[in-house]
Amino acid sequence: MIKLYYHPSPNPAKIALFLEEAGLPYEMVPVDTRKGDQFKPDFLAINPNGKTPALTDGDVTIFDSNAILLYLAEKTGQFLPDDTPKARGEMLSWLMFVATGIGPYCGQAVHFSRFAPEKIPYAINRYAREAERHWGIIDAQLSKGRYMLGERYTLIDMSVWGWATRLGFAVGDHWAGMFPHVKRHLDEISARPAAQRATALKDAFAFKMEVDDEARRILFPQNAHLA
Ligand SMILES: N[C@@H](CCC(=O)N[C@@H](CS)C(=O)NCC(=O)O)C(=O)O
């Protein structure tokens, strides 16, 4: 049985969506990152990076959301583009673009606007604008077709959906006016029954939701050096 190491946040959401879309049986293992579960030795043995999601499938251990999406798509043969070098090149480009652009810039935009102990205008502006620039590229791609790779729903749409669900939190409520094609894509995917089941996973465990002082110490251990 597949085990999904999960926290109700954007990167694990992508994997829950894939598993639900593919109808793969899986067990959700909660990793309560605001209580420090990500640093327990058993979890670090699965993901040495100490972040969610991670997944085990028999003797396979895999971490990092976009790697997991590709693993599951290749395992099932589902939600992939045509098996041609051209289509595969396009798929890999967008998968890496989401992994290295959308995820990190949205994450840092949230960090500097909401969680940093000091409000640094330069950092807030830098990450918000770079997050917006990356979403502008996704929006332009979605203006050309229904889905990221054209008319077929693929793992790239699931990868984009994870952070799209948190765009308001990352860059502010003005995002829907800036990125109408992203909004249309988000609304369409969120209405799918699999997306609703994936979203409901957050209620399957009583995760700690507050980001209080204890959670900040756990989530941002590097800040201890500032004291
Ligand atoms: N590159 C990783 C990033 C994973 C990541 O940042 N996960 C967040 C949740 S979305 C997390 O576990 N944060 C807890 C922490 O940083 O301690 C991926 O795409 O899976």
The ligand as a MOL file (V3000), in Angstrom:
LIG
                    3D

  0  0  0     0  0            999 V3000
M  V30 BEGIN CTAB
M  V30 COUNTS 20 19 0 0 0
M  V30 BEGIN ATOM
M  V30 1 N 10.7190 21.0610 -2.8550 0
M  V30 2 C 9.8280 20.4650 -1.9120 0
M  V30 3 C 9.3340 21.5070 -0.9200 0
M  V30 4 C 8.5560 20.8680 0.2110 0
M  V30 5 C 8.0650 21.8760 1.2250 0
M  V30 6 O 8.5710 23.0180 1.3340 0
M  V30 7 N 7.0810 21.4170 2.0100 0
M  V30 8 C 6.4880 22.2500 3.0500 0
M  V30 9 C 4.9660 22.1310 2.9550 0
M  V30 10 S 4.3760 22.7810 1.4060 0
M  V30 11 C 6.9290 21.7310 4.4140 0
M  V30 12 O 6.9410 20.5450 4.6580 0
M  V30 13 N 7.3050 22.6590 5.3320 0
M  V30 14 C 7.7080 22.3230 6.6570 0
M  V30 15 C 9.0740 22.8520 6.9990 0
M  V30 16 O 9.6330 23.6360 6.2080 0
M  V30 17 O 9.5980 22.5010 8.0770 0
M  V30 18 C 8.6410 19.8020 -2.6480 0
M  V30 19 O 8.2590 20.2820 -3.7230 0
M  V30 20 O 8.1270 18.7830 -2.1530 0
M  V30 END ATOM
M  V30 BEGIN BOND
M  V30 1 1 1 2
M  V30 2 1 2 3
M  V30 3 1 2 18
M  V30 4 1 3 4
M  V30 5 1 4 5
M  V30 6 2 5 6
M  V30 7 1 5 7
M  V30 8 1 7 8
M  V30 9 1 8 9
M  V30 10 1 8 11
M  V30 11 1 9 10
M  V30 12 2 11 12
M  V30 13 1 11 13
M  V30 14 1 13 14
M  V30 15 1 14 15
M  V30 16 2 15 16
M  V30 17 1 15 17
M  V30 18 2 18 19
M  V30 19 1 18 20
M  V30 END BOND
M  V30 END CTAB
M  END
